[in-house]
Amino acid sequence: MNMHQTRTRHRIIETFAGAFALIESASGELATIWTSIGDAAWVLPRGSRHHPSLMPALAGRLQRYFAGEAVDFDDVPTPQGSPFFERCWQACRLIPRGETRSYAQLAALAGSGLKAARAAGQAMRRNPLAVIVPCHRVVGAAGQLHGYSGNRGPASPQIAVKRALLCLEGALGPENGQRATSRAARRAVGASSHAAG
């Protein structure tokens, strides 16, 4: 189902990395997007109504996640898509907090060969549930950060968000080597914003 062609409602969650929207279609299908990034792929559906009390339990868990807590989203259904995309999204959900996998490793986890890395990248790019399906945990073969929302620019706002989420989870340490915190994640976003500007 295309969220842009249905009546939807949304709730904005303010985070250290900018505004994050939880979206629900009339049929109950969910999506999440970063509305603060300015990416054409991440815009609220036309006509979506702001609903500040939408899905309070899930919104509360997202807020706790952004505050640095380890939060479980296992009860949120994996989105619908092509069989390969669904397998990639399910495999991505198995990547533990604080760890990363390459696109090739994700393809293998999804039951395809290592050569399906580009296709796995497309599945992550089209992930409709950012954070809940933690596509930010998927990185390049050598550990480089690229691909978040299809963007490869190291100073892009999309990569800044990916870096910040990985810092928050402890997969990337802050510059001084201390345990990653939401403060370190905010610094990661700020450093990239200054580099981009």
C-alpha positions in Angstrom: 0.0 0.0 0.0 1.3 3.5 -0.9 1.0 5.8 2.2 0.9 8.8 -0.2 -2.4 7.6 -1.6 -4.4 7.0 1.6 -5.7 9.0 4.4 -3.1 9.0 7.2 -2.5 10.6 10.5 0.9 11.2 12.1 2.7 12.1 15.3 5.9 14.0 15.5 8.6 12.9 17.9 11.3 15.4 18.6 14.7 13.7 18.8 18.4 14.7 19.2 18.7 14.1 15.4 15.6 16.1 14.4 11.9 15.5 13.9 10.8 11.9 13.5 7.3 11.0 12.4 5.2 8.0 13.3 2.6 7.5 10.5 -0.5 5.3 10.4 -2.7 4.8 7.4 -6.5 4.3 7.5 -5.9 0.6 7.2 -3.5 0.5 10.2 -0.3 0.2 8.1 2.7 2.0 9.8 5.6 4.0 8.6 8.3 6.1 10.2 10.3 8.9 8.6 12.8 11.7 9.5 10.9 14.8 8.5 13.8 17.1 9.4 16.2 15.7 6.8 14.6 17.2 3.8 14.9 14.0 1.7 12.2 13.7 -1.0 11.7 10.1 0.1 10.9 11.2 3.6 8.0 13.6 3.4 4.7 13.3 5.2 1.9 11.9 3.0 -0.2 14.7 1.5 -3.2 15.4 3.6 -1.9 13.6 6.7 -3.5 14.8 9.9 -1.4 15.6 12.9 -2.5 13.5 15.8 -0.4 14.2 18.9 -1.7 11.2 20.9 -1.3 8.6 18.1 -0.2 5.2 19.2 1.0 6.3 22.7 2.7 3.0 23.6 4.8 2.8 20.5 5.6 6.5 20.6 6.7 6.1 24.2 9.0 3.3 23.2 10.5 5.4 20.4 11.0 8.3 22.8 12.8 5.9 25.2 14.9 4.6 22.3 16.0 8.1 21.4 16.9 8.8 25.0 19.3 5.9 24.8 17.4 2.9 26.2 17.5 -0.5 24.7 13.9 -0.9 23.4 12.2 -3.9 21.9 10.0 -3.4 18.8 9.4 -7.1 18.1 5.6 -6.7 18.3 5.5 -4.2 15.4 4.8 -6.2 12.2 7.5 -6.3 9.5 6.3 -4.1 6.6 4.8 -5.7 3.4 6.9 -5.7 0.3 8.4 -8.0 -2.2 9.4 -11.4 -0.8 13.1 -10.5 -1.0 12.6 -7.1 0.7 10.5 -8.7 3.5 13.3 -11.2 4.1 15.9 -8.4 4.2 13.7 -6.4 6.6 13.2 -9.4 8.9 17.0 -10.2 8.8 17.8 -6.6 9.6 15.6 -6.8 12.7 17.8 -9.6 13.9 20.9 -7.4 14.0 21.6 -6.8 17.7 21.7 -3.2 19.1 25.4 -2.1 19.2 26.3 -4.2 16.1 26.4 -3.7 12.4 26.3 -6.0 9.3 27.4 -5.3 5.8 24.9 -5.3 2.9 26.4 -8.6 1.7 26.0 -10.1 5.1 22.4 -8.9 5.2 21.8 -10.5 1.8 23.2 -13.8 3.1 21.0 -13.5 6.3 18.0 -13.0 4.0 18.8 -16.3 2.2 20.4 -14.8 -0.9 24.0 -15.0 -1.9 26.6 -12.4 -1.0 26.3 -11.0 -4.6 22.8 -9.7 -3.7 24.3 -6.9 -1.6 23.0 -4.2 -3.9 19.5 -5.6 -3.8 19.8 -5.7 0.0 20.8 -2.1 -0.1 17.7 -1.3 -2.1 15.6 -3.1 0.5 17.2 -0.9 3.2 16.6 2.2 1.1 12.9 1.4 0.8 12.5 0.4 4.4 9.2 2.1 5.5 10.0 1.7 9.3 13.2 3.5 10.0 14.5 2.7 13.5 12.0 -0.1 14.1 13.5 -2.0 11.2 17.1 -0.8 12.1 18.5 -0.2 8.6 21.0 2.2 10.1 22.8 -1.0 11.4 23.7 -2.0 7.8 27.0 -0.5 6.6 29.4 -0.9 3.7 31.7 -3.9 3.4 34.6 -2.1 5.0 32.4 -0.6 7.7 31.9 2.7 5.9 28.7 4.6 6.5 26.7 5.1 3.4 23.4 4.2 2.0 21.0 5.7 4.6 18.1 6.7 2.4 20.3 6.0 -0.6 22.7 8.7 0.3 26.5 8.2 0.1 27.8 11.7 1.0 29.8 11.5 4.3 28.7 15.0 5.3 25.0 14.5 4.3 22.3 14.9 6.9 21.2 11.3 6.2 24.6 9.9 7.1 24.7 12.2 10.1 21.5 10.6 11.4 22.9 7.1 10.7 26.1 7.9 12.5 24.2 9.4 15.5 22.0 6.3 15.8 25.0 4.0 15.7 26.7 6.2 18.4 23.6 6.1 20.5 23.5 2.3 20.3 27.3 1.9 21.0 28.2 0.6 17.6 30.3 3.7 17.0 32.1 5.3 19.9 32.3 9.0 20.3 35.7 10.6 19.5 37.1 10.3 23.1 36.4 6.5 23.2 33.9 6.7 26.1 30.7 4.7 26.0 28.3 6.2 23.5 25.4 8.2 24.9 22.6 10.3 23.6 24.9 13.3 24.2 27.5 11.7 22.0 24.9 11.0 19.4 23.8 14.7 19.4 27.5 15.7 19.0 27.7 13.4 16.0 24.7 15.0 14.3 26.1 18.5 15.2 29.6 17.8 13.8 28.1 16.5 10.5 25.8 19.5 10.2 28.7 21.9 10.6 30.7 20.0 8.0 27.8 20.1 5.6 27.2 23.8 6.1 
